[in-house]
Amino acid sequence: MLIARIVTATILTIYAGVLTSLYRHRISWQNESAVIKMTGWICIGYLLPLVLIFSRNDGNFFDFIVLCLFCPVLWLILGVFKRFGYSGPLNLFLLSAMISAVAGLVTQYRLNLYIEKGLLARFIGGERGLPIAVSQFIYIVISMAVVSTLIATGYLNKLLSIIEEKTDALFWGAVSVLLLVLLFVAKKISGSGAPTLLSGSLQPTEIVYKFCFILFLSKYLSRTGMAMVLSFYPVRQMIKEVIILFGLICVFFLVPMLTEMGTALLLFLTFTVLISLISKRWYFIPLGGLTAVIGVFGITVVSARMKERVFHAWLNWQEYISQAGMQPFKAYSAFHGSGIFGTGITNGYPKMTKIASDYVLVAVGEEWGVIGLVLITAGYLLILKEVYLLRTIKPDFRGILLLGLPLTIVVQAFFHISANLGLFVLSGLPLPFISLGGSAYLISFLTVGTIMTLMNGKTEDAEVKKGE
């Protein structure tokens, strides 16, 4: 038990140190020693718990070796940036890799669970299924390799230019509707509570939420010129414009999502925060939060499933502890028993349904403690910091997109964290880079890659103007 606590304390120290360095310094291949140093610490923080878990749980040796390959693969992928002469900051990429590996892969390996559905699990794992940690490793590696190549070669920037010049808001609204209707139909056919496509490998809501929705907002606001004058509107006119835009969002997105409350709330809350940032009318954030709460209680009137989630599994879980309240009881007990420093990796008892997805924060929090939860939260906040401290953001298409994309990750993360802590109703939303997911990993890394591309473009523009 002492060894587990020492290893856990070491990991948390490394995690905190890397976060601090990423916060204070611009890490790029122009300062090669900094990249080597950060990557080395990430690999140490990743390999230490893997060795501990393997030695304690007598795990499968093949799975252990496969997971250890993450470190050389990370070095090779970072080499792609160097090979193509990418000079932009690598902070967000290193941050995403650390969260995915140190928090995500380590936790999933610790849980020692198997996934049976999905194209990858069926192709590699066969009837037995595939260890979740190995599945996540494959998806993470593929995602990092694809996104790094797109960024370094400039193809992602070219794709953004095509989207900016050749598409409009109506197009992205139509794409979103088609994807959500497809999901709605799949849900009815399968009878599942959380349907996916391609045998569970494709999650259309992630595509809609992290890309199509933000592209729709960015195209709409930049096309109408609303973003340029939104902060100067009188309050009445401002509210009128927001209501009109929110009505469009309801038509495009919320109607097909009547049985997918989590994504609907994310769409609305992201919209609210983005409008507040652009208009500098901060009172829209508490108003949006209040509206979301009213919407949650309102949907319980027409949905028995949501009524059970809200009243049985959230507000009155003590009275339904043998039914819907059992999961919250186990989650709160795990948090209560972890303390500030946690029980130490391999010393927890993460035995819950959907512990790899809906309640993954419980597994992290129980063994990492309050300090670990704070560090996980700080990692997501760092994504916002990287963008919102820029001084060159304009209210054009790329500027609005740059403001909106980080929100898709951070709002979802805080939604998951608050639900696991009992501060809000659980809706099955994954924790980005950590929860079980297939296409969700690719979409999350692609989101980070798009942010990096947009940030690099802004930095280059600022340097050109400075030179002039």
Phi, psi and omega in degrees: 000322179296319180297318179299320179292321179295315179297317180298316178299321178296316180298315180297322178296315178297316180302313180295320180296317179295317178301316180297316180295318179294330179287321187270331190237153174270112183263117178210171180289352173290337173239078188301324181298325180292319178297315180298317181296312181296316181295321178298315179295321178299317180295320177296314179296339179272317185286325181304307179294328178300315179297317180298313181297317180297317182289328182278322188260000181053050185287174179291127185295322180297315178300319180298314180296318179300314181294327178295339180292348181302321184295306177297327178295319178299318178298318180296319181292320176297330176295335177298316178300317180292320182299321182264009175071031179289122184254000181285169179292144180254011185305310183293324180293315178295321178297314180296320178296321180292315179299316182297320185273299187293321179267316186283296183297319180299316180295315181294324176293322178297322183289331176056047180254161180242148175250133185256331182257164183111147183299318182294316181296320181287327183284319184263317187276337181070211182293328181292333185095186184232136176304134183302320181299318179293318178300314180295321178303313181297314180295320180296313181298314179299316181298313181295320181295314181296312184293318179298320178294317179297320180290307187296324181277349180087001181293327179294322177294321178294321178296320177297323179294320178296315179299319182293320187267329190253352182237166177225181184296322181300320180300311183288332173294317180294318178300318181296316179299315180299317180295317182288324176296320177300318178295318180298318179295316179299324180294317180293321181291315184280335184072015183275153178282335181220077187287151173224178180243167180054054177059035177089005183269341183243131180242094184300329181298327178295319180294315181296311187291312187275347181227297188301318182295312181292324176296320177300310181297316182296316179293319182294311184292322181285328182289316183280348183077007183300320184297333182288329187241002186301321183287347181258357181294146167298156185304315182298315179295322179300311180298321179299313180297319180295319179296318178298314181295319179295326176298320176297319179298319178300317181295314185287323194238316191282329182300312178289354187252025184300330180257009179235069189301320184302310181294322178300318178293320179297318178302313183292315182293322177296318176301316182297313181294319181296315178298321179296319179295317183289317184274343185061029173256089190290343181292348177292335181292307176296325177296320178294319177298317179296319178297321179297317178297316178299319179296321179299314180288329179293322183289340178294340180291327185251351182233114179294325180296317179288329177297319178294319180296316186286310188269327183268323185259354181237292187287319185240042185297332180297327182280344182237038187293338177268000181234246183292339182276358183294316180298310176302322179300315179295321181295311182293326178294319180296316179296318182295325183275352184277323181075192183290319186261355179080172180276346184095143181301135183081357180258358179276182179223067186280069181253091180216155173290137180060032179294335181278348184233281186295326185243030184296331179295332178297316180297321179290311184296324182296319185264335179266342179076188180298322179300318179296318179297320178296318180293320177299314179298318180298326179298318178290322178296329179296331176298318178294317182302318183301328184266312192282355173268359175291146181252004186247014181285125177250155180280042173263189183302309183291326179293315179294321178297320179294326176286325187277323185300316178299329180296327182296328178276313187290316179297318177297318180297314181289331174297314179295315182298313181295324179292319179293330180273358178084013180275343179208166184291140178283132181231013175080017179281135182285159173269117186307134177073357183236315182292160174303132179187155177252275179294341180300324178294315180299316181294319180295315178293325177294324176298313178298318179298321178294320177299315179299318180296315179294319179295319180295323177295319178295320180296317180296320178298318181294322179292323178296315179296322179294322179292326179290000000 
